[in-house]
Amino acid sequence: MSISDEFQADIEALPNILQRKYALLRDLDKSLQEIQRQNEQRCEQEIDDMKRGIKSGSITPNSSLLKFSDDALDEQKHAIRIADEKVALAVQVYDLVDTHIQQLDQCLKKFDEDLRRERETIATAGSPPAPENSNVKSGKSGETSNRGRKKTRLATATAAASASASASAAATANSSSMELDIPVDPNEPTYCFCNQVSYGEMVACDNPDCKIEWFHYGCVGLKEQPKGKWYCSDCVGTQRRRKTK
């Protein structure tokens, strides 16, 4: 299980855990308020008794002898224990939320690292264009036919295209037609019946006199590399007309 999956599983359980802890906090607070109310009433009653005793002369006005009863002191100690328990529970809630925040930071950091590596891979995947006078057209490399041209190839994104635009173009290369939305070099040559720049997988016509030469798979109805020689529809029509003469 990845870090993101673990974090998602933990975060889904977090609301229920927090709800239980908040409910316990409310119960403790309610108990604390009740004990404080009882203790205040008891202390007020004992203070009134002391005042009456002093006035009647039954109690000597000696500060060392004037103190609350053991019951009142026990209630105060009990209230302090509940207050300490509330503080401890609040710290637990804070630490729990802080732990999930740290986990989220780790997931975001890992996501950024994966995205950076993916972009670097895409950036370094392309090969530099070949010279204009070579047997292979600019941007084409790989296996060649008897004319020195490859049958198929995966076109690399142009320098001006972003990584996401390049991935989008490759994913839709098999469509019957495509209008490129990515910025391209106006000097880059165009190919195929659609008169677009190179993208996705392309196939070369085996007719050495073909005017177009390279075609996108989707534009000529191909889904995979053709076996043997392959000719575009224009060249096939030209060959048929020659045979009929």
Buried (B, 14 or more C-beta within 10 A) or exposed (E): EEEBEEBEEBEEEEEEBEEEBEEBBEEBEEBBEEBBEBBEEBBEEBEEEBEEBBEEEEBEEEEEEBEBEEEBBEBBEBBEEBBEBBEEBBEEBEEBEEEEEEBBEEBEEEEEEEEEEEEEEBEEEBEEBBEEEEEBBBBBBEEBEEEEBBBBBBBBBBEEBEBEBBBBBBEEBBEEEBEBEBEBEEEBEEBBBBEBBBBBBBBBBBBEEBEBBBBBBBBBEBEEBBEEEBBBEBBEEBEEEEEEE
